[in-house]
Amino acid sequence: MKKSEVSQLFNISRNTIDLWLKRYKLLCSPKPEEQVDFDNRLSQLINQAKSRGSKAKEKLLQLQNLNNFSARTEERFKPLLTCPTCYKKSARFEPLASQCFRCDCKSGKDCGTGWGMRICGKCSERYPYIKLSDSGILNSWYDRQVGSVDRIFGRNVLPIPCRSDKDTRSFICPACGACS
């Protein structure tokens, strides 16, 4: 459904739709009063479409697909918002350019893990990453054996952090091997 059709259907401005889309892009749940208003208006529109019978069958299906939209959206993104270290839900999701994102966990003073998708500065490939809160630990046990980082954490840590005292935010790109 086009934005202009939704605007006419719900009798709201395109600006309001843009604000709602921005909110969903940031993976924030709508405020309770916004959700109630949306649900009420959607129910009215569904009832209107039902009263028109077979003439509005396609519109009715489109409207019914909007039922529980925010709950379905949150459910779909739940794995993405779950901290890979402590398994708590992140309150911070930041969309970045080129289908990349950044999340971090502020669930407690012991976590502070960051994760997301980033782009290699050398080959421009996207790759997922996990950044632990205490990057100093990496230099204390890091060695150059293949798989040593994965063995320390007992699981795949995705790209290996670069070994550098100056740069604790870079990872070895899995596509080209560059520190980026």
Buried (B, 14 or more C-beta within 10 A) or exposed (E): EEEEEBBEBBEBEEEEBEEBEEBBEEBEEBEEEBBEEBBEBBEEBBEBBEEEEEEBEEBBEBBEEBEEBBEEEBEEEEEBBBBBBEEBEBEEBEEEEEEBBBBBBEBEEEBBBBBBBBBBEEEEBEBBBBBBBEEEEBEEEBEEEEEEBEEBEEEEBBBBBBBEEEEBEBBBBBBBEBBB
